[in-house]
Amino acid sequence: MNLVKWIFDNEIEIAVSQDFDKTQLTQLGLKLNKTSKHSRDTPNVYFIPYPTYDAFSPTTYVFTHNERLSDICLRLHELDFVFWGTFKTEKSPIDYMRELQYRGVLTTPFRALNAGEQETVLIDETQRSK
């Protein structure tokens, strides 16, 4: 399973399976860093930097509009990455992907790992902003 573990204010933390071909990401123009100020070097964990001028999420369930971040997350979604979530925070990757669905940027279901349970997430069309 390839997982979007966390989104920080200027980078995305991912974990990839051992057999995942990382060139799929670099061919999309994504840079992969092995280390971060948020974590130590861990096998199969990478950090994708993205430019930002605002905090990714200044408070719970509030996300800034960052086209580069949404583009990267949509590309990871297309590569069938699973977006992590937990009951302990309202700023996890699953919450961000739901936000993209609310905005109408993402109109297809995405795979998620929410509090240890795998699920497919698609909000109702009536909940999307118009």
Wavefront OBJ file of the C-alpha trace (Angstrom):
o trace
v 0.000 0.000 0.000
v 1.249 3.491 -0.874
v 0.157 6.003 1.714
v -0.055 9.777 2.027
v 0.846 9.958 5.708
v 0.821 13.646 6.449
v 0.636 17.102 4.884
v 2.819 19.753 6.467
v 2.919 23.461 5.635
v 5.482 22.936 2.866
v 5.787 19.200 2.197
v 3.828 15.961 1.940
v 5.029 12.827 3.725
v 4.437 9.578 1.829
v 5.249 5.933 2.498
v 5.634 3.640 -0.489
v 5.640 -0.128 -0.781
v 8.989 -1.731 -1.481
v 8.003 -2.672 -5.034
v 6.637 0.790 -5.944
v 8.440 2.402 -8.886
v 9.354 5.874 -7.615
v 10.089 7.042 -11.161
v 6.308 7.363 -11.558
v 6.545 10.306 -9.169
v 9.684 11.876 -10.598
v 8.227 11.638 -14.122
v 5.371 13.806 -12.854
v 7.943 16.414 -11.871
v 7.767 15.647 -8.159
v 10.920 15.889 -6.090
v 11.419 13.206 -3.439
v 13.445 14.040 -0.338
v 14.555 11.303 2.066
v 14.741 13.566 5.103
v 12.689 16.354 6.580
v 12.734 18.716 9.514
v 9.652 16.788 10.711
v 11.129 13.290 10.690
v 14.261 11.195 10.450
v 15.388 9.051 7.523
v 13.024 6.054 7.443
v 12.962 3.235 4.859
v 10.374 3.771 2.106
v 9.306 7.183 3.467
v 9.747 10.290 1.307
v 8.849 13.957 1.465
v 7.480 15.884 -1.513
v 8.114 19.627 -1.139
v 5.617 22.157 -2.456
v 5.704 25.965 -2.404
v 3.468 27.724 0.051
v 2.935 31.197 1.361
v 0.238 30.292 3.878
v -0.166 27.589 6.484
v -1.609 24.402 5.002
v -4.343 24.460 7.622
v -4.440 27.340 10.095
v -7.122 25.596 12.170
v -9.250 22.444 12.106
v -11.202 21.797 8.907
v -9.906 25.004 7.307
v -7.549 24.583 4.367
v -5.846 27.245 2.291
v -6.184 27.247 -1.495
v -2.834 26.035 -2.805
v -3.014 24.886 -6.418
v 0.335 23.094 -6.283
v -0.692 21.110 -3.196
v -4.041 20.105 -4.694
v -2.309 19.162 -7.981
v 0.158 16.905 -6.152
v -2.612 15.250 -4.115
v -4.696 14.663 -7.247
v -1.697 13.041 -8.955
v -1.107 10.815 -5.920
v -4.802 9.905 -6.035
v -4.433 8.943 -9.714
v -1.526 6.685 -8.719
v -3.897 4.985 -6.239
v -2.265 6.291 -3.064
v -4.267 5.840 0.125
v -4.878 8.983 2.199
v -4.429 8.588 5.938
v -6.802 9.910 8.565
v -7.331 9.642 12.288
v -9.866 10.651 14.881
v -7.173 12.675 16.683
v -6.930 15.497 14.155
v -9.076 17.352 11.670
v -6.136 18.324 9.468
v -5.097 14.938 8.070
v -4.720 14.007 4.380
v -8.198 12.424 4.367
v -9.679 15.719 5.587
v -7.830 17.633 2.865
v -9.109 15.262 0.154
v -12.658 15.659 1.466
v -12.133 19.419 1.213
v -11.174 18.981 -2.454
v -14.428 17.067 -2.927
v -16.415 19.833 -1.177
v -14.839 22.382 -3.524
v -15.670 20.228 -6.558
v -11.978 19.855 -7.468
v -12.128 16.082 -6.883
v -15.327 14.415 -8.092
v -14.276 10.759 -7.870
v -13.925 8.506 -4.813
v -10.523 8.297 -3.151
v -9.011 5.539 -1.042
v -8.486 6.224 2.642
v -7.181 4.597 5.779
v -9.229 6.150 8.545
v -8.406 5.158 12.152
v -7.065 1.839 10.863
v -10.030 1.013 8.601
v -9.730 1.088 4.805
v -12.539 2.900 3.047
v -13.479 4.618 -0.170
v -14.621 8.209 0.299
v -17.006 10.173 -1.900
v -19.111 12.955 -0.444
v -22.640 13.482 -1.713
v -22.917 15.903 -4.641
v -25.350 18.045 -2.646
v -22.538 18.813 -0.180
v -20.264 20.247 -2.865
v -19.887 23.983 -3.186
v -21.369 25.425 -6.299
l 1 2 3 4 5 6 7 8 9 10 11 12 13 14 15 16 17 18 19 20 21 22 23 24 25 26 27 28 29 30 31 32 33 34 35 36 37 38 39 40 41 42 43 44 45 46 47 48 49 50 51 52 53 54 55 56 57 58 59 60 61 62 63 64 65 66 67 68 69 70 71 72 73 74 75 76 77 78 79 80 81 82 83 84 85 86 87 88 89 90 91 92 93 94 95 96 97 98 99 100 101 102 103 104 105 106 107 108 109 110 111 112 113 114 115 116 117 118 119 120 121 122 123 124 125 126 127 128 129 130
